[in-house]
């Protein structure tokens, strides 16, 4: 067994994988669709251009598999942004250190006010998000934040700077259920160009982060890449490879994948690679056909029409009414957003749409005390 995913990753070449994807044939696709238990190689085939003519068939299979495994349920969650302070320069992020914006970190009292606002909307699953600023938004800050909101929600997720295993263990003991960490891109040769300064520029340290999370015994790990930086097909293959490795090694842990498409934000680059809605649908279906147990999440980055129409096709969780700025719900609604959301509908409207499609919006389906 490899020591960490880095060891496995170094056995692959970006260009080799790209070549395999784009030379995939119609016969390859039909063979993969017929295979009952699919491999990462099948996933590669199903995200290829050759699979595009089979999208309708993939969608039908994806819907059937998702209903068999998850029923007709959509888990609802909301992000709670704690801080826009950051020590990294990232060319795609509104919180980047080189952007001349007013920085804002919520106090513990303000965090509770934001969580109470989400509770009033019905939310039981809250995702705590911040920039990467270890001098202010550190592990102790997050543990204190969790103490402020733990009585208001059943499930706490976090998304902030990569930590050491010992820190993740502390967070796990503090009732953190899920940790999300996005590699942004697995293209090592260009990674530094997007992250020229800060701890995030260390490609391999970030790549090792899910291993440290797994070693800490966190209940669920969420992965993803920023769609628009590099070729989405190649990046998605490496995401699937990463998930496959983690599932085999940390088999008691659950896994989820998200699809953040590059959105407009203060001072950011334009996408290098445009991903069409049809491409994203193909990716969602490919993930579901390959991995029936994988939780698949879709955020308000996507527009309302698309989100409504993919509800039956593989999605298991969605955000709604999201704010991507610290204090965005009640404390300071006009502070700078990390990025512009696309689906601006209120929570009630999204819930109504989910029900109208014959699905059940789920506010709470998990309790820490029931997990051994």
N, C-alpha and C positions, 0 to 999 in steps of 0.2 A: 504494500500500500504506500502511496506517496505521502510525504509529510504534510503538505498543504496543497491547495489547488494550484499554487504557483508552479509546483513541480509538474503537474499535469499540463498546465497551460503552455509551458515552455516546450512541450512536445509537438505543438501545433504551430502552423504558420498562417498569418492573416491571408496572405496571397494564395496559399494552397487551398484554403477553405473557400475563398472567393471563387477560385477557378472551378472547384467542385460544384458550387451552387449554380454557377452560370452555364455549366455544361450538362446539367441534369436533363434527362430526356423524358419524353412522354411515357415511355415504358417504365422508367424509374418511378414516376409518380403513381401510375396505376398499380405497380407492385407494392409500393408503400401503403397506399390506401387499402389494399386487401389484407395487409399484414395485421393480425389481431393485436399483438403486443408490439408496439413501435419503439424503435431505438432513437438515439440522438441523430443517427444517420438518416432515419426516416424524417425526423424533424427538419433536417437540412433540405431534404427533397421537397417537403411540403411548403417551405418558404421560398422556393426557387421560382423564377419566372415561368418555368415549365408547368408549374402547378396552378397558375392563374386560371386556365380554362376549367379547372375542376373546383372552383370556389363554391359553387352552389352545392355540389356533393359534399364538400368539406363542411359547409355550414350546417347541412342536415345532420351529418354525423356528430358534429360538435354539439348541436342542440340536444340530440338524443343522449349522448354521453354525460353532458352536464346535468340534465334532469335525472338521470339514473344515479349520479353520484351526489348531487347537491339539492335535488328537488327544484321546485320553482320558487326559489328564495333569492333575494338580493340583500346582502348585508350593507347597512348604511354606516358610514363613518365621516368624521369631520376633522380637518387639520386645525390645530391651534398653534399659531406662530408665536414664539416666545421672544425672538430677538432677530434683528437684521444685522447685528455686528458680525464681522467676518474678517479673518486674517489671511484669507486666500484671494488670489486674483484668478477668477474664472471668467473667460471671455463671453459666456452665455448667461450669466446670472446677474440679476439686478442688485444683489447684495454684495457683489464683488468689491474687494477692498479699495480698488482704484476708482470706484464710482463716488462722486462727491455728493453724498446724500446724508441726511440727518439720521444718525443711528439711534436705535431704540431697543431697550431690553426691558421687558415687563417685570415689575416687582411681583413678589409672591401674592400680594393682595389683588393685583391686577389680573394675575393668572386665574385666580379663583373667580373673579368677575366674568372673565371670558368663558370659563368652563360652565358657570351657571347659565350664561346665555345659551350655550350649546345644549345644556341639559333641558332648558325650557323649550328648545326646538324638538326634543325627543332623543337626542343622541346619547348612547351608552358607550360607543366606541370612539375614542379620541386619539388622534395622532399628534404628538408634540413635536414641533419642528423648529429649528433655529439655524442660523449661520454657524460657521465654525470659528469660535473665538474662545479659546481655552482659558483665557484669563478671567472671563466673566461668565460665559455659558459653559460651565464645566460639569463634571459628574455630580458634585454636591448641589449645584444649582438645580439640576434636573431632579435629583432625589427630593429636594425641598418642594419643587413644583408638583411632583407626584403626590406628596403629602397633602397639598392643597386641593387636589382634585379626586383623590382615590375614593372618596365617599360619594362622588357624583357620577361615576362611570364604572362599568364592569370590565372594560378592556382598555388598556393603555399601550399605545405603540409610540416609538420614538424614531426620529430621523434627524441625526446631527452628526458631529464629527466622529470618525472611527476612533475606537478606544482599545485599551489593552483588555485581555481576558478578565483580569481581576475587577476592572471597572464594570464590565458587563455582568459579572456575577453580583456585584453590589446592586446594580439596577434590577437584576432578576429578583433579588431578595426584596427589592422595594416595589414589587408587583408590576414590573414591566413585562408585558406578555409577548410583544413583537418588536423587532428591530429591523428597520429598512435601511439598506445601504446600496447606493447606485454607483456602479463603476463609471458611469457616464459614457465611456467607450472602452472597448477592449483592444483598440488599435494602439499598441504600445509606442510605435514609432511617432505618432502625432499627438499622443496624450499630453505631453509636456507643453505643446503649443497652446492647448486650451487651458492649461493650468501652469502658467509661468512662474508663479510665486506662492509660497505657503506650503503647509504640511500636505495638502491635497496633491501637490505635484509629485509625491512619491507614489508611483504607479503600483509597485509591488506591495507596499504596505497596505494600500487600499484594497488590492486584490486579495490579500490575506484576511481581510476583516471578517467576512462570513465564517471563516474557520474559527476565529476567536469567539465570535458570537455562539457558534455551535458548541465550542468547548465549555462555554459558560452555562449551557443548558437552557437557553432561551427557548420559549415554546414555539415561536414562529419567526422565520427569517424571510424578508422580502427583498427581491433583487429586481434590477432593471437597468436599462441604458437610456441615455438622452437621445431620442430619435430625431435625427437631423444633423448630428455632428458628422457621422461617418455612414457608410453603407449599412442600412438597417438590417439587411439580411445577414451580413457577416457578423455584426454585433449581436444580433439575436441568436445566432448559432452558438456563440461563445457564452451567452447568458444561459442557454439551455444546457450546454456542457457543464457550466458551473453548478446549476441546479441539480443535474444528474449526479455529479460528484458529491455534493452535499447530502443528497437524499441517501446515497449509499453509505456515507461515513457517519452522518448524524441522523440516523434513521428514526429516532424518536421525535424529531423536530418536524413541524409543518413548514410548508413553503408557499410563497406567493410571488407573483410577478406583476409589475406595473408597466405602463407604456407612456411615459412622459414625452410628448412631442415638444420640440423646441417652440416656445411661445414668445411673443414680444415682451420685452422688459427694458428697463432703464440701461442704456449703454451696452446692449448685447449685440453679438454678431447675428447675421441672417443665416438661416439653415444652409449648410453645404449640400445636403441631400434632402430633396422634397419627398415626403412620404404621403401618398394619397390615402383617402379613406379606404379605398378598396385594398390597398396594401396592408393597412392596419387590421382590417377584417380578416385577411388571409393569415396574418400573424397570430391573431387571437385563436382562430380555428386550428392552426397548426399546433399551438401550445396545447389546446384541449385534446386533440387527437393523439398527440404524443404522450401526454401526462394527465390522465383523468383525475388524479387527486390534487392537482395544482390549483391553488386559489388564484383567480385572475381578477385584477382590480382596474377600474377605469375612473379617472378623475375628471374634474370640471375643466381640465385643459381642452377636452373635446367638446364640440358643439352639440347642442341639444338634439338635433335630428339624428346624428350618428349615434349618440348614446342611447336614445330611445330604441333604435332599430337593432342594436347589438345586445340588448338585454337578454333575449332568448338564446343567443348564439355562443355562449361560453363564459360570460361575465358572472362573477359571484359576489363582487362588492363594488360599491360606488360611493363617491362623495357627492354632496349636494349643498348648495348655499355657501360654498367655501370662500374664505378670505385668506389671502396669502401675505398679509401684512401684520406685524405685531400689534395686537390690540384691535384688529380689524372688525370684530363683532360688536363691541360696545366701548372699549377704552379709548381708542384713537382710530376711528374708521378711515381717516384720510392719510394715514402714514403710507410710506412707499411699499408697493407690492413687490414680491419677488418676481412675479410674472403675471401677465394678464390672463384671467380665466376666460373661457369661451362660453360655457353654459352658465348663464347668470340667473337662471330661474330660482325662485325661492324653494326651500325644502318641501313645502306643502305641495307645490306643483309637480315636483319630481316624484314624490310619493304617490300622488294621484295617478301619474302616468304609469308607474310600476304596477299599481293595482289594476289599471285599465287593461294592461297587457296580460292579466291573469297571473301575475307574480305577487309574492308576498314580501313587502319591505320588512326587514328584520332589524330591529334596534338593538336587541341583546340576544346572543345565542351562546354565550360563553361566560363561565364564572371560575375565577382562579381557584377557589376552594374545592372545586370538583376535580381538579387535575392532580394526579398523584405524583 
